[in-house]
Amino acid sequence: MTAVREGLPEGRYGRPRTPDRSDRKLRVAAWVTGALAVVALGLYGWSYMSGSSVNADVLTFKVVSASQVNATIQVYKGADQTAVCTVVSEDVDKDEVGRKDVTVTQHGTTVVTGVTIRTTARATDAELLSCTAR
């Protein structure tokens, strides 16, 4: 013998749940927040990728005296960009003994320039610390 049920007993489990107005508002708010997050992430990515980048290398350096180092740097930048590069010199203990900010305004995408760094002690090297677009 098989019992066939036609539904739940009346009133035993409360009324069936139907989406009400607060659930709909919550869903709309979640979608709007998600869409804004996607747009913000896209704008951040676009600005990061389209940002002007400047790279540079120290080609050569020569310790001239106990108070001076000459270095040659090569800067890769946009043709009409101005770059500011910081070159430091260090002693044998890797302590910084000199620093020079170099502004590169020459037109062209690859610029080679010379830098003279005054030092407080005898330096052993010259290194590029940073290079940014202005």
Contacts in CASP RR format, 6 or more apart in sequence:
PFRMAT RR
TARGET T0000
AUTHOR 0000-0000-0000
METHOD contacts of the structure
MODEL  1
MTAVREGLPEGRYGRPRTPDRSDRKLRVAAWVTGALAVVALGLYGWSYMS
GSSVNADVLTFKVVSASQVNATIQVYKGADQTAVCTVVSEDVDKDEVGRK
DVTVTQHGTTVVTGVTIRTTARATDAELLSCTAR
52 77 0 8 1.000
52 78 0 8 1.000
52 81 0 8 1.000
52 133 0 8 1.000
53 133 0 8 1.000
54 75 0 8 1.000
54 76 0 8 1.000
54 77 0 8 1.000
54 78 0 8 1.000
54 81 0 8 1.000
54 83 0 8 1.000
54 85 0 8 1.000
54 131 0 8 1.000
54 132 0 8 1.000
54 133 0 8 1.000
55 75 0 8 1.000
55 76 0 8 1.000
55 77 0 8 1.000
55 131 0 8 1.000
56 73 0 8 1.000
56 74 0 8 1.000
56 75 0 8 1.000
56 76 0 8 1.000
56 83 0 8 1.000
56 85 0 8 1.000
56 128 0 8 1.000
56 131 0 8 1.000
57 73 0 8 1.000
57 74 0 8 1.000
57 128 0 8 1.000
58 71 0 8 1.000
58 72 0 8 1.000
58 73 0 8 1.000
58 87 0 8 1.000
58 126 0 8 1.000
58 127 0 8 1.000
58 128 0 8 1.000
59 72 0 8 1.000
59 73 0 8 1.000
59 74 0 8 1.000
59 112 0 8 1.000
60 71 0 8 1.000
60 72 0 8 1.000
61 69 0 8 1.000
61 70 0 8 1.000
61 71 0 8 1.000
61 72 0 8 1.000
61 89 0 8 1.000
61 125 0 8 1.000
61 126 0 8 1.000
62 69 0 8 1.000
62 70 0 8 1.000
62 71 0 8 1.000
63 69 0 8 1.000
63 122 0 8 1.000
63 123 0 8 1.000
63 124 0 8 1.000
64 70 0 8 1.000
66 119 0 8 1.000
66 121 0 8 1.000
66 122 0 8 1.000
67 118 0 8 1.000
67 119 0 8 1.000
67 120 0 8 1.000
68 116 0 8 1.000
68 117 0 8 1.000
68 118 0 8 1.000
68 119 0 8 1.000
69 89 0 8 1.000
69 98 0 8 1.000
69 116 0 8 1.000
69 117 0 8 1.000
69 119 0 8 1.000
69 123 0 8 1.000
69 126 0 8 1.000
70 114 0 8 1.000
70 115 0 8 1.000
70 116 0 8 1.000
70 117 0 8 1.000
71 87 0 8 1.000
71 89 0 8 1.000
71 114 0 8 1.000
71 115 0 8 1.000
71 117 0 8 1.000
71 126 0 8 1.000
72 112 0 8 1.000
72 113 0 8 1.000
72 114 0 8 1.000
72 115 0 8 1.000
73 85 0 8 1.000
73 87 0 8 1.000
73 102 0 8 1.000
73 112 0 8 1.000
73 113 0 8 1.000
73 114 0 8 1.000
73 115 0 8 1.000
73 128 0 8 1.000
74 110 0 8 1.000
74 111 0 8 1.000
74 112 0 8 1.000
75 83 0 8 1.000
75 85 0 8 1.000
75 104 0 8 1.000
75 110 0 8 1.000
75 111 0 8 1.000
75 112 0 8 1.000
75 113 0 8 1.000
75 131 0 8 1.000
76 109 0 8 1.000
76 110 0 8 1.000
77 83 0 8 1.000
77 104 0 8 1.000
77 108 0 8 1.000
77 109 0 8 1.000
77 111 0 8 1.000
77 133 0 8 1.000
78 108 0 8 1.000
78 109 0 8 1.000
79 107 0 8 1.000
79 108 0 8 1.000
79 109 0 8 1.000
80 107 0 8 1.000
81 133 0 8 1.000
81 134 0 8 1.000
82 103 0 8 1.000
82 104 0 8 1.000
82 105 0 8 1.000
82 133 0 8 1.000
82 134 0 8 1.000
83 103 0 8 1.000
83 104 0 8 1.000
83 131 0 8 1.000
83 132 0 8 1.000
83 133 0 8 1.000
83 134 0 8 1.000
84 101 0 8 1.000
84 102 0 8 1.000
84 103 0 8 1.000
84 104 0 8 1.000
84 131 0 8 1.000
84 132 0 8 1.000
84 134 0 8 1.000
85 101 0 8 1.000
85 102 0 8 1.000
85 104 0 8 1.000
85 128 0 8 1.000
85 130 0 8 1.000
85 131 0 8 1.000
85 132 0 8 1.000
86 99 0 8 1.000
86 100 0 8 1.000
86 101 0 8 1.000
86 102 0 8 1.000
86 128 0 8 1.000
86 129 0 8 1.000
86 130 0 8 1.000
86 131 0 8 1.000
87 99 0 8 1.000
87 100 0 8 1.000
87 102 0 8 1.000
87 115 0 8 1.000
87 117 0 8 1.000
87 126 0 8 1.000
87 127 0 8 1.000
87 128 0 8 1.000
87 129 0 8 1.000
88 96 0 8 1.000
88 98 0 8 1.000
88 99 0 8 1.000
88 100 0 8 1.000
88 117 0 8 1.000
88 126 0 8 1.000
88 127 0 8 1.000
88 129 0 8 1.000
89 96 0 8 1.000
89 97 0 8 1.000
89 98 0 8 1.000
89 99 0 8 1.000
89 117 0 8 1.000
89 119 0 8 1.000
89 123 0 8 1.000
89 124 0 8 1.000
89 125 0 8 1.000
89 126 0 8 1.000
89 127 0 8 1.000
90 96 0 8 1.000
90 97 0 8 1.000
90 123 0 8 1.000
90 124 0 8 1.000
90 125 0 8 1.000
90 127 0 8 1.000
91 97 0 8 1.000
91 121 0 8 1.000
91 122 0 8 1.000
91 123 0 8 1.000
91 124 0 8 1.000
92 122 0 8 1.000
92 124 0 8 1.000
95 121 0 8 1.000
97 119 0 8 1.000
97 120 0 8 1.000
97 121 0 8 1.000
97 122 0 8 1.000
97 123 0 8 1.000
98 117 0 8 1.000
98 118 0 8 1.000
98 119 0 8 1.000
98 120 0 8 1.000
98 123 0 8 1.000
99 117 0 8 1.000
99 129 0 8 1.000
100 115 0 8 1.000
100 116 0 8 1.000
100 117 0 8 1.000
100 118 0 8 1.000
102 113 0 8 1.000
102 114 0 8 1.000
102 115 0 8 1.000
103 134 0 8 1.000
104 111 0 8 1.000
104 113 0 8 1.000
106 113 0 8 1.000
115 126 0 8 1.000
117 123 0 8 1.000
117 126 0 8 1.000
END
